């Protein structure tokens, strides 16, 4: 009977965490010329269409913009400031900051990159890599589960 309780506890905790991950929403944005372009997406890369995004300049609210039917947005920037894009709906919250996008000086690192489209593509690829699940993540999660069950067994043996 105790084995079934532990199995049920494991299955319920797995179902809860899988559900939470499914409702994770993210924003990606980067500068392209005088615009900040980006999109709102959920895990797996599914873009959220026709969503409303709040735009903040430094800490001040400026305006709301909408994503198009492809889930992308574009915002024209006019000055050297920090911009923050916030998506909030039905308890989901995602935000992304773009720091001082206009008038930036080239560093030695990005001197070989010719245009903003290349920088946008590199940032997009890094964001995609960061949000993918790797085998080490899965092995780490399995190790964590075994560790928790090991502690439970150890505590039960100490009681008896």
ChimeraX attribute file (.defattr): number of C-alpha atoms within 10 A of each C-alpha:
attribute: neighborCount
match mode: 1-to-1
recipient: residues
	/A:1	6
	/A:2	7
	/A:3	8
	/A:4	9
	/A:5	10
	/A:6	12
	/A:7	12
	/A:8	12
	/A:9	12
	/A:10	13
	/A:11	11
	/A:12	12
	/A:13	12
	/A:14	12
	/A:15	11
	/A:16	10
	/A:17	10
	/A:18	11
	/A:19	11
	/A:20	10
	/A:21	11
	/A:22	11
	/A:23	13
	/A:24	13
	/A:25	21
	/A:26	21
	/A:27	22
	/A:28	22
	/A:29	24
	/A:30	23
	/A:31	23
	/A:32	20
	/A:33	14
	/A:34	16
	/A:35	16
	/A:36	20
	/A:37	17
	/A:38	22
	/A:39	21
	/A:40	29
	/A:41	19
	/A:42	15
	/A:43	15
	/A:44	11
	/A:45	13
	/A:46	12
	/A:47	20
	/A:48	20
	/A:49	17
	/A:50	16
	/A:51	19
	/A:52	18
	/A:53	23
	/A:54	16
	/A:55	21
	/A:56	18
	/A:57	19
	/A:58	15
	/A:59	10
	/A:60	10
	/A:61	13
	/A:62	12
	/A:63	10
	/A:64	13
	/A:65	16
	/A:66	16
	/A:67	19
	/A:68	15
	/A:69	12
	/A:70	13
	/A:71	17
	/A:72	21
	/A:73	23
	/A:74	19
	/A:75	17
	/A:76	12
	/A:77	17
	/A:78	10
	/A:79	12
	/A:80	13
	/A:81	16
	/A:82	15
	/A:83	22
	/A:84	20
	/A:85	24
	/A:86	19
	/A:87	19
	/A:88	14
	/A:89	11
	/A:90	5
	/A:91	6
	/A:92	11
	/A:93	14
	/A:94	17
	/A:95	18
	/A:96	17
	/A:97	18
	/A:98	17
	/A:99	16
	/A:100	15
	/A:101	20
	/A:102	18
	/A:103	10
	/A:104	9
	/A:105	8
	/A:106	10
	/A:107	8
	/A:108	7
	/A:109	7
	/A:110	11
	/A:111	10
	/A:112	9
	/A:113	11
	/A:114	9
	/A:115	12
	/A:116	14
	/A:117	14
	/A:118	12
	/A:119	16
	/A:120	19
	/A:121	12
	/A:122	12
	/A:123	16
	/A:124	16
	/A:125	12
	/A:126	11
	/A:127	14
	/A:128	14
	/A:129	11
	/A:130	10
	/A:131	13
	/A:132	12
	/A:133	10
	/A:134	11
	/A:135	9
	/A:136	9
	/A:137	11
	/A:138	11
	/A:139	11
	/A:140	12
	/A:141	12
	/A:142	11
	/A:143	12
	/A:144	12
	/A:145	13
	/A:146	12
	/A:147	12
	/A:148	11
	/A:149	14
	/A:150	12
	/A:151	12
	/A:152	11
	/A:153	11
	/A:154	11
	/A:155	11
	/A:156	10
	/A:157	9
	/A:158	7
	/A:159	6
	/A:160	5
